[in-house]
Amino acid sequence: MKVGDICGRNIVTIREFEELAVAAQLMREHHIGYLIVVEPNVADRMAAPVGVITDRDIVVGVIAQGADPRTLRVGDVMTREPVLAQEDSSVSAALQRMREIGVRRLPVVGSMGQLVGVLSLDDVLDAFAEELMDVARSIRHELKVESALRP
C-alpha cells in the first residue's frame, strides 16, 4: 500500500509570516491540530512544505512558557524542514519513519516536491481496518459457499 493511496487530501495550510492567532483560528475552524506551513511557487502554482505547526506547539511552546502569542508569527514557533513522506513510498516505510521521530502526521509530497496531502496515524488505522474487514468478509463468504455446496 502506498502513502498516496490513503493520505488525507483536504489540507489546511498557512504561511510563516501569519500571526500565531491566525494559525489557532484555522485549527479551531477546521477542527484540526496540525497545519502545514507552505511556501508557494507562483511560477508552477504549487506549494512546497517548509514547516509544520501543531496546537501542542502553541500551547507547550508559547502559552506554557509565558510568551505573548499576540507578538509571535507562525515562523517563530513552527518546526522547520519537517520530515516528509513521498506519495509513492510504502505506508510501512512512512510508519517506521513516524515511529523513529515520534510524530503522528507527515506532510506528503509528490514527485516535484509539491504538497499533496497529510498522512496521519488515523489514516493508517482506517486503511488497515478496511483491509481486516475484507479478510473477515472473505472468510464469511467462504463459509457461505461451503455451506451451499455441502449442505
MODELLER restraints for C-alpha pairs under 7 A, 6 or more apart:
rsr = mdl.restraints
at = mdl.atoms
rsr.add(forms.Gaussian(group=physical.xy_distance, feature=features.Distance(at['CA:1:A'], at['CA:90:A']), mean=5.85, stdev=0.5))
rsr.add(forms.Gaussian(group=physical.xy_distance, feature=features.Distance(at['CA:1:A'], at['CA:91:A']), mean=5.97, stdev=0.5))
rsr.add(forms.Gaussian(group=physical.xy_distance, feature=features.Distance(at['CA:2:A'], at['CA:87:A']), mean=6.99, stdev=0.5))
rsr.add(forms.Gaussian(group=physical.xy_distance, feature=features.Distance(at['CA:2:A'], at['CA:88:A']), mean=5.57, stdev=0.5))
rsr.add(forms.Gaussian(group=physical.xy_distance, feature=features.Distance(at['CA:2:A'], at['CA:89:A']), mean=5.55, stdev=0.5))
rsr.add(forms.Gaussian(group=physical.xy_distance, feature=features.Distance(at['CA:2:A'], at['CA:90:A']), mean=4.49, stdev=0.5))
rsr.add(forms.Gaussian(group=physical.xy_distance, feature=features.Distance(at['CA:2:A'], at['CA:91:A']), mean=5.43, stdev=0.5))
rsr.add(forms.Gaussian(group=physical.xy_distance, feature=features.Distance(at['CA:3:A'], at['CA:87:A']), mean=5.29, stdev=0.5))
rsr.add(forms.Gaussian(group=physical.xy_distance, feature=features.Distance(at['CA:3:A'], at['CA:88:A']), mean=6.14, stdev=0.5))
rsr.add(forms.Gaussian(group=physical.xy_distance, feature=features.Distance(at['CA:3:A'], at['CA:89:A']), mean=5.86, stdev=0.5))
rsr.add(forms.Gaussian(group=physical.xy_distance, feature=features.Distance(at['CA:3:A'], at['CA:90:A']), mean=5.76, stdev=0.5))
rsr.add(forms.Gaussian(group=physical.xy_distance, feature=features.Distance(at['CA:3:A'], at['CA:91:A']), mean=5.05, stdev=0.5))
rsr.add(forms.Gaussian(group=physical.xy_distance, feature=features.Distance(at['CA:4:A'], at['CA:87:A']), mean=4.42, stdev=0.5))
rsr.add(forms.Gaussian(group=physical.xy_distance, feature=features.Distance(at['CA:4:A'], at['CA:88:A']), mean=6.05, stdev=0.5))
rsr.add(forms.Gaussian(group=physical.xy_distance, feature=features.Distance(at['CA:6:A'], at['CA:123:A']), mean=6.15, stdev=0.5))
rsr.add(forms.Gaussian(group=physical.xy_distance, feature=features.Distance(at['CA:6:A'], at['CA:127:A']), mean=6.75, stdev=0.5))
rsr.add(forms.Gaussian(group=physical.xy_distance, feature=features.Distance(at['CA:7:A'], at['CA:117:A']), mean=5.88, stdev=0.5))
rsr.add(forms.Gaussian(group=physical.xy_distance, feature=features.Distance(at['CA:7:A'], at['CA:118:A']), mean=5.46, stdev=0.5))
rsr.add(forms.Gaussian(group=physical.xy_distance, feature=features.Distance(at['CA:7:A'], at['CA:119:A']), mean=4.47, stdev=0.5))
rsr.add(forms.Gaussian(group=physical.xy_distance, feature=features.Distance(at['CA:7:A'], at['CA:123:A']), mean=6.22, stdev=0.5))
rsr.add(forms.Gaussian(group=physical.xy_distance, feature=features.Distance(at['CA:8:A'], at['CA:117:A']), mean=5.36, stdev=0.5))
rsr.add(forms.Gaussian(group=physical.xy_distance, feature=features.Distance(at['CA:8:A'], at['CA:118:A']), mean=5.20, stdev=0.5))
rsr.add(forms.Gaussian(group=physical.xy_distance, feature=features.Distance(at['CA:8:A'], at['CA:119:A']), mean=6.16, stdev=0.5))
rsr.add(forms.Gaussian(group=physical.xy_distance, feature=features.Distance(at['CA:9:A'], at['CA:116:A']), mean=6.42, stdev=0.5))
rsr.add(forms.Gaussian(group=physical.xy_distance, feature=features.Distance(at['CA:9:A'], at['CA:117:A']), mean=4.49, stdev=0.5))
rsr.add(forms.Gaussian(group=physical.xy_distance, feature=features.Distance(at['CA:9:A'], at['CA:118:A']), mean=6.65, stdev=0.5))
rsr.add(forms.Gaussian(group=physical.xy_distance, feature=features.Distance(at['CA:10:A'], at['CA:117:A']), mean=6.93, stdev=0.5))
rsr.add(forms.Gaussian(group=physical.xy_distance, feature=features.Distance(at['CA:11:A'], at['CA:117:A']), mean=6.04, stdev=0.5))
rsr.add(forms.Gaussian(group=physical.xy_distance, feature=features.Distance(at['CA:11:A'], at['CA:118:A']), mean=6.85, stdev=0.5))
rsr.add(forms.Gaussian(group=physical.xy_distance, feature=features.Distance(at['CA:12:A'], at['CA:35:A']), mean=5.82, stdev=0.5))
rsr.add(forms.Gaussian(group=physical.xy_distance, feature=features.Distance(at['CA:12:A'], at['CA:36:A']), mean=6.70, stdev=0.5))
rsr.add(forms.Gaussian(group=physical.xy_distance, feature=features.Distance(at['CA:13:A'], at['CA:35:A']), mean=5.42, stdev=0.5))
rsr.add(forms.Gaussian(group=physical.xy_distance, feature=features.Distance(at['CA:13:A'], at['CA:36:A']), mean=4.80, stdev=0.5))
rsr.add(forms.Gaussian(group=physical.xy_distance, feature=features.Distance(at['CA:13:A'], at['CA:37:A']), mean=5.66, stdev=0.5))
rsr.add(forms.Gaussian(group=physical.xy_distance, feature=features.Distance(at['CA:13:A'], at['CA:38:A']), mean=6.47, stdev=0.5))
rsr.add(forms.Gaussian(group=physical.xy_distance, feature=features.Distance(at['CA:14:A'], at['CA:35:A']), mean=6.67, stdev=0.5))
rsr.add(forms.Gaussian(group=physical.xy_distance, feature=features.Distance(at['CA:14:A'], at['CA:36:A']), mean=6.31, stdev=0.5))
rsr.add(forms.Gaussian(group=physical.xy_distance, feature=features.Distance(at['CA:14:A'], at['CA:37:A']), mean=4.93, stdev=0.5))
rsr.add(forms.Gaussian(group=physical.xy_distance, feature=features.Distance(at['CA:14:A'], at['CA:38:A']), mean=6.24, stdev=0.5))
rsr.add(forms.Gaussian(group=physical.xy_distance, feature=features.Distance(at['CA:15:A'], at['CA:37:A']), mean=5.29, stdev=0.5))
rsr.add(forms.Gaussian(group=physical.xy_distance, feature=features.Distance(at['CA:15:A'], at['CA:38:A']), mean=5.59, stdev=0.5))
rsr.add(forms.Gaussian(group=physical.xy_distance, feature=features.Distance(at['CA:15:A'], at['CA:39:A']), mean=6.69, stdev=0.5))
rsr.add(forms.Gaussian(group=physical.xy_distance, feature=features.Distance(at['CA:16:A'], at['CA:37:A']), mean=6.15, stdev=0.5))
rsr.add(forms.Gaussian(group=physical.xy_distance, feature=features.Distance(at['CA:16:A'], at['CA:73:A']), mean=6.69, stdev=0.5))
rsr.add(forms.Gaussian(group=physical.xy_distance, feature=features.Distance(at['CA:16:A'], at['CA:74:A']), mean=4.80, stdev=0.5))
rsr.add(forms.Gaussian(group=physical.xy_distance, feature=features.Distance(at['CA:16:A'], at['CA:75:A']), mean=4.35, stdev=0.5))
rsr.add(forms.Gaussian(group=physical.xy_distance, feature=features.Distance(at['CA:17:A'], at['CA:73:A']), mean=5.72, stdev=0.5))
rsr.add(forms.Gaussian(group=physical.xy_distance, feature=features.Distance(at['CA:17:A'], at['CA:74:A']), mean=6.16, stdev=0.5))
rsr.add(forms.Gaussian(group=physical.xy_distance, feature=features.Distance(at['CA:17:A'], at['CA:75:A']), mean=6.16, stdev=0.5))
rsr.add(forms.Gaussian(group=physical.xy_distance, feature=features.Distance(at['CA:18:A'], at['CA:73:A']), mean=5.56, stdev=0.5))
rsr.add(forms.Gaussian(group=physical.xy_distance, feature=features.Distance(at['CA:18:A'], at['CA:74:A']), mean=5.76, stdev=0.5))
rsr.add(forms.Gaussian(group=physical.xy_distance, feature=features.Distance(at['CA:19:A'], at['CA:72:A']), mean=6.21, stdev=0.5))
rsr.add(forms.Gaussian(group=physical.xy_distance, feature=features.Distance(at['CA:19:A'], at['CA:73:A']), mean=4.35, stdev=0.5))
rsr.add(forms.Gaussian(group=physical.xy_distance, feature=features.Distance(at['CA:19:A'], at['CA:74:A']), mean=5.97, stdev=0.5))
rsr.add(forms.Gaussian(group=physical.xy_distance, feature=features.Distance(at['CA:20:A'], at['CA:69:A']), mean=6.30, stdev=0.5))
rsr.add(forms.Gaussian(group=physical.xy_distance, feature=features.Distance(at['CA:20:A'], at['CA:70:A']), mean=6.93, stdev=0.5))
rsr.add(forms.Gaussian(group=physical.xy_distance, feature=features.Distance(at['CA:20:A'], at['CA:72:A']), mean=5.80, stdev=0.5))
rsr.add(forms.Gaussian(group=physical.xy_distance, feature=features.Distance(at['CA:20:A'], at['CA:73:A']), mean=4.90, stdev=0.5))
rsr.add(forms.Gaussian(group=physical.xy_distance, feature=features.Distance(at['CA:20:A'], at['CA:74:A']), mean=5.07, stdev=0.5))
rsr.add(forms.Gaussian(group=physical.xy_distance, feature=features.Distance(at['CA:21:A'], at['CA:70:A']), mean=6.76, stdev=0.5))
rsr.add(forms.Gaussian(group=physical.xy_distance, feature=features.Distance(at['CA:27:A'], at['CA:33:A']), mean=5.61, stdev=0.5))
rsr.add(forms.Gaussian(group=physical.xy_distance, feature=features.Distance(at['CA:33:A'], at['CA:54:A']), mean=5.31, stdev=0.5))
rsr.add(forms.Gaussian(group=physical.xy_distance, feature=features.Distance(at['CA:33:A'], at['CA:55:A']), mean=4.88, stdev=0.5))
rsr.add(forms.Gaussian(group=physical.xy_distance, feature=features.Distance(at['CA:34:A'], at['CA:53:A']), mean=5.86, stdev=0.5))
rsr.add(forms.Gaussian(group=physical.xy_distance, feature=features.Distance(at['CA:34:A'], at['CA:54:A']), mean=4.44, stdev=0.5))
rsr.add(forms.Gaussian(group=physical.xy_distance, feature=features.Distance(at['CA:34:A'], at['CA:55:A']), mean=6.55, stdev=0.5))
rsr.add(forms.Gaussian(group=physical.xy_distance, feature=features.Distance(at['CA:35:A'], at['CA:52:A']), mean=5.75, stdev=0.5))
rsr.add(forms.Gaussian(group=physical.xy_distance, feature=features.Distance(at['CA:35:A'], at['CA:53:A']), mean=5.40, stdev=0.5))
rsr.add(forms.Gaussian(group=physical.xy_distance, feature=features.Distance(at['CA:35:A'], at['CA:54:A']), mean=6.36, stdev=0.5))
rsr.add(forms.Gaussian(group=physical.xy_distance, feature=features.Distance(at['CA:36:A'], at['CA:49:A']), mean=6.40, stdev=0.5))
rsr.add(forms.Gaussian(group=physical.xy_distance, feature=features.Distance(at['CA:36:A'], at['CA:51:A']), mean=6.10, stdev=0.5))
rsr.add(forms.Gaussian(group=physical.xy_distance, feature=features.Distance(at['CA:36:A'], at['CA:52:A']), mean=4.53, stdev=0.5))
rsr.add(forms.Gaussian(group=physical.xy_distance, feature=features.Distance(at['CA:36:A'], at['CA:53:A']), mean=6.54, stdev=0.5))
rsr.add(forms.Gaussian(group=physical.xy_distance, feature=features.Distance(at['CA:37:A'], at['CA:49:A']), mean=5.74, stdev=0.5))
rsr.add(forms.Gaussian(group=physical.xy_distance, feature=features.Distance(at['CA:37:A'], at['CA:50:A']), mean=5.73, stdev=0.5))
rsr.add(forms.Gaussian(group=physical.xy_distance, feature=features.Distance(at['CA:37:A'], at['CA:51:A']), mean=4.77, stdev=0.5))
rsr.add(forms.Gaussian(group=physical.xy_distance, feature=features.Distance(at['CA:37:A'], at['CA:52:A']), mean=5.26, stdev=0.5))
rsr.add(forms.Gaussian(group=physical.xy_distance, feature=features.Distance(at['CA:38:A'], at['CA:47:A']), mean=5.83, stdev=0.5))
rsr.add(forms.Gaussian(group=physical.xy_distance, feature=features.Distance(at['CA:38:A'], at['CA:48:A']), mean=5.38, stdev=0.5))
rsr.add(forms.Gaussian(group=physical.xy_distance, feature=features.Distance(at['CA:38:A'], at['CA:49:A']), mean=4.38, stdev=0.5))
rsr.add(forms.Gaussian(group=physical.xy_distance, feature=features.Distance(at['CA:38:A'], at['CA:50:A']), mean=5.40, stdev=0.5))
rsr.add(forms.Gaussian(group=physical.xy_distance, feature=features.Distance(at['CA:38:A'], at['CA:51:A']), mean=6.87, stdev=0.5))
rsr.add(forms.Gaussian(group=physical.xy_distance, feature=features.Distance(at['CA:39:A'], at['CA:47:A']), mean=5.62, stdev=0.5))
rsr.add(forms.Gaussian(group=physical.xy_distance, feature=features.Distance(at['CA:39:A'], at['CA:48:A']), mean=5.48, stdev=0.5))
rsr.add(forms.Gaussian(group=physical.xy_distance, feature=features.Distance(at['CA:39:A'], at['CA:49:A']), mean=6.43, stdev=0.5))
rsr.add(forms.Gaussian(group=physical.xy_distance, feature=features.Distance(at['CA:39:A'], at['CA:50:A']), mean=6.48, stdev=0.5))
rsr.add(forms.Gaussian(group=physical.xy_distance, feature=features.Distance(at['CA:40:A'], at['CA:46:A']), mean=5.85, stdev=0.5))
rsr.add(forms.Gaussian(group=physical.xy_distance, feature=features.Distance(at['CA:40:A'], at['CA:47:A']), mean=4.08, stdev=0.5))
rsr.add(forms.Gaussian(group=physical.xy_distance, feature=features.Distance(at['CA:40:A'], at['CA:48:A']), mean=6.21, stdev=0.5))
rsr.add(forms.Gaussian(group=physical.xy_distance, feature=features.Distance(at['CA:41:A'], at['CA:47:A']), mean=5.85, stdev=0.5))
rsr.add(forms.Gaussian(group=physical.xy_distance, feature=features.Distance(at['CA:46:A'], at['CA:114:A']), mean=5.80, stdev=0.5))
rsr.add(forms.Gaussian(group=physical.xy_distance, feature=features.Distance(at['CA:47:A'], at['CA:114:A']), mean=5.58, stdev=0.5))
rsr.add(forms.Gaussian(group=physical.xy_distance, feature=features.Distance(at['CA:47:A'], at['CA:115:A']), mean=5.89, stdev=0.5))
rsr.add(forms.Gaussian(group=physical.xy_distance, feature=features.Distance(at['CA:48:A'], at['CA:113:A']), mean=6.16, stdev=0.5))
rsr.add(forms.Gaussian(group=physical.xy_distance, feature=features.Distance(at['CA:48:A'], at['CA:114:A']), mean=4.94, stdev=0.5))
rsr.add(forms.Gaussian(group=physical.xy_distance, feature=features.Distance(at['CA:48:A'], at['CA:115:A']), mean=5.47, stdev=0.5))
rsr.add(forms.Gaussian(group=physical.xy_distance, feature=features.Distance(at['CA:49:A'], at['CA:115:A']), mean=6.25, stdev=0.5))
rsr.add(forms.Gaussian(group=physical.xy_distance, feature=features.Distance(at['CA:50:A'], at['CA:80:A']), mean=6.03, stdev=0.5))
rsr.add(forms.Gaussian(group=physical.xy_distance, feature=features.Distance(at['CA:50:A'], at['CA:81:A']), mean=5.42, stdev=0.5))
rsr.add(forms.Gaussian(group=physical.xy_distance, feature=features.Distance(at['CA:50:A'], at['CA:82:A']), mean=6.91, stdev=0.5))
rsr.add(forms.Gaussian(group=physical.xy_distance, feature=features.Distance(at['CA:51:A'], at['CA:78:A']), mean=6.04, stdev=0.5))
rsr.add(forms.Gaussian(group=physical.xy_distance, feature=features.Distance(at['CA:51:A'], at['CA:79:A']), mean=5.27, stdev=0.5))
rsr.add(forms.Gaussian(group=physical.xy_distance, feature=features.Distance(at['CA:51:A'], at['CA:80:A']), mean=4.34, stdev=0.5))
rsr.add(forms.Gaussian(group=physical.xy_distance, feature=features.Distance(at['CA:51:A'], at['CA:81:A']), mean=5.39, stdev=0.5))
rsr.add(forms.Gaussian(group=physical.xy_distance, feature=features.Distance(at['CA:51:A'], at['CA:82:A']), mean=5.43, stdev=0.5))
rsr.add(forms.Gaussian(group=physical.xy_distance, feature=features.Distance(at['CA:52:A'], at['CA:78:A']), mean=5.49, stdev=0.5))
rsr.add(forms.Gaussian(group=physical.xy_distance, feature=features.Distance(at['CA:52:A'], at['CA:79:A']), mean=5.33, stdev=0.5))
rsr.add(forms.Gaussian(group=physical.xy_distance, feature=features.Distance(at['CA:52:A'], at['CA:80:A']), mean=6.85, stdev=0.5))
rsr.add(forms.Gaussian(group=physical.xy_distance, feature=features.Distance(at['CA:52:A'], at['CA:82:A']), mean=6.57, stdev=0.5))
rsr.add(forms.Gaussian(group=physical.xy_distance, feature=features.Distance(at['CA:53:A'], at['CA:78:A']), mean=4.66, stdev=0.5))
rsr.add(forms.Gaussian(group=physical.xy_distance, feature=features.Distance(at['CA:53:A'], at['CA:79:A']), mean=6.26, stdev=0.5))
rsr.add(forms.Gaussian(group=physical.xy_distance, feature=features.Distance(at['CA:57:A'], at['CA:77:A']), mean=6.76, stdev=0.5))
rsr.add(forms.Gaussian(group=physical.xy_distance, feature=features.Distance(at['CA:62:A'], at['CA:69:A']), mean=6.52, stdev=0.5))
rsr.add(forms.Gaussian(group=physical.xy_distance, feature=features.Distance(at['CA:83:A'], at['CA:106:A']), mean=6.71, stdev=0.5))
rsr.add(forms.Gaussian(group=physical.xy_distance, feature=features.Distance(at['CA:84:A'], at['CA:106:A']), mean=5.72, stdev=0.5))
rsr.add(forms.Gaussian(group=physical.xy_distance, feature=features.Distance(at['CA:84:A'], at['CA:107:A']), mean=5.26, stdev=0.5))
rsr.add(forms.Gaussian(group=physical.xy_distance, feature=features.Distance(at['CA:84:A'], at['CA:108:A']), mean=5.83, stdev=0.5))
rsr.add(forms.Gaussian(group=physical.xy_distance, feature=features.Distance(at['CA:84:A'], at['CA:109:A']), mean=6.86, stdev=0.5))
rsr.add(forms.Gaussian(group=physical.xy_distance, feature=features.Distance(at['CA:85:A'], at['CA:94:A']), mean=6.22, stdev=0.5))
rsr.add(forms.Gaussian(group=physical.xy_distance, feature=features.Distance(at['CA:85:A'], at['CA:106:A']), mean=6.18, stdev=0.5))
rsr.add(forms.Gaussian(group=physical.xy_distance, feature=features.Distance(at['CA:85:A'], at['CA:107:A']), mean=6.18, stdev=0.5))
rsr.add(forms.Gaussian(group=physical.xy_distance, feature=features.Distance(at['CA:85:A'], at['CA:108:A']), mean=4.72, stdev=0.5))
rsr.add(forms.Gaussian(group=physical.xy_distance, feature=features.Distance(at['CA:85:A'], at['CA:109:A']), mean=6.31, stdev=0.5))
rsr.add(forms.Gaussian(group=physical.xy_distance, feature=features.Distance(at['CA:86:A'], at['CA:108:A']), mean=5.63, stdev=0.5))
rsr.add(forms.Gaussian(group=physical.xy_distance, feature=features.Distance(at['CA:86:A'], at['CA:109:A']), mean=5.19, stdev=0.5))
rsr.add(forms.Gaussian(group=physical.xy_distance, feature=features.Distance(at['CA:86:A'], at['CA:110:A']), mean=6.13, stdev=0.5))
rsr.add(forms.Gaussian(group=physical.xy_distance, feature=features.Distance(at['CA:87:A'], at['CA:108:A']), mean=5.77, stdev=0.5))
rsr.add(forms.Gaussian(group=physical.xy_distance, feature=features.Distance(at['CA:87:A'], at['CA:109:A']), mean=5.64, stdev=0.5))
rsr.add(forms.Gaussian(group=physical.xy_distance, feature=features.Distance(at['CA:87:A'], at['CA:110:A']), mean=5.35, stdev=0.5))
rsr.add(forms.Gaussian(group=physical.xy_distance, feature=features.Distance(at['CA:98:A'], at['CA:104:A']), mean=6.55, stdev=0.5))
rsr.add(forms.Gaussian(group=physical.xy_distance, feature=features.Distance(at['CA:104:A'], at['CA:120:A']), mean=5.73, stdev=0.5))
rsr.add(forms.Gaussian(group=physical.xy_distance, feature=features.Distance(at['CA:104:A'], at['CA:121:A']), mean=5.58, stdev=0.5))
rsr.add(forms.Gaussian(group=physical.xy_distance, feature=features.Distance(at['CA:105:A'], at['CA:118:A']), mean=6.68, stdev=0.5))
rsr.add(forms.Gaussian(group=physical.xy_distance, feature=features.Distance(at['CA:105:A'], at['CA:119:A']), mean=5.46, stdev=0.5))
rsr.add(forms.Gaussian(group=physical.xy_distance, feature=features.Distance(at['CA:105:A'], at['CA:120:A']), mean=4.29, stdev=0.5))
rsr.add(forms.Gaussian(group=physical.xy_distance, feature=features.Distance(at['CA:105:A'], at['CA:121:A']), mean=6.52, stdev=0.5))
rsr.add(forms.Gaussian(group=physical.xy_distance, feature=features.Distance(at['CA:106:A'], at['CA:118:A']), mean=5.68, stdev=0.5))
rsr.add(forms.Gaussian(group=physical.xy_distance, feature=features.Distance(at['CA:106:A'], at['CA:119:A']), mean=5.21, stdev=0.5))
rsr.add(forms.Gaussian(group=physical.xy_distance, feature=features.Distance(at['CA:106:A'], at['CA:120:A']), mean=6.59, stdev=0.5))
rsr.add(forms.Gaussian(group=physical.xy_distance, feature=features.Distance(at['CA:107:A'], at['CA:117:A']), mean=6.08, stdev=0.5))
rsr.add(forms.Gaussian(group=physical.xy_distance, feature=features.Distance(at['CA:107:A'], at['CA:118:A']), mean=4.53, stdev=0.5))
rsr.add(forms.Gaussian(group=physical.xy_distance, feature=features.Distance(at['CA:107:A'], at['CA:119:A']), mean=6.34, stdev=0.5))
rsr.add(forms.Gaussian(group=physical.xy_distance, feature=features.Distance(at['CA:108:A'], at['CA:115:A']), mean=6.01, stdev=0.5))
rsr.add(forms.Gaussian(group=physical.xy_distance, feature=features.Distance(at['CA:108:A'], at['CA:116:A']), mean=5.68, stdev=0.5))
rsr.add(forms.Gaussian(group=physical.xy_distance, feature=features.Distance(at['CA:108:A'], at['CA:117:A']), mean=4.89, stdev=0.5))
rsr.add(forms.Gaussian(group=physical.xy_distance, feature=features.Distance(at['CA:108:A'], at['CA:118:A']), mean=5.26, stdev=0.5))
rsr.add(forms.Gaussian(group=physical.xy_distance, feature=features.Distance(at['CA:108:A'], at['CA:119:A']), mean=6.48, stdev=0.5))
rsr.add(forms.Gaussian(group=physical.xy_distance, feature=features.Distance(at['CA:109:A'], at['CA:115:A']), mean=4.52, stdev=0.5))
rsr.add(forms.Gaussian(group=physical.xy_distance, feature=features.Distance(at['CA:109:A'], at['CA:116:A']), mean=5.26, stdev=0.5))
rsr.add(forms.Gaussian(group=physical.xy_distance, feature=features.Distance(at['CA:109:A'], at['CA:117:A']), mean=6.92, stdev=0.5))
rsr.add(forms.Gaussian(group=physical.xy_distance, feature=features.Distance(at['CA:110:A'], at['CA:116:A']), mean=6.18, stdev=0.5))
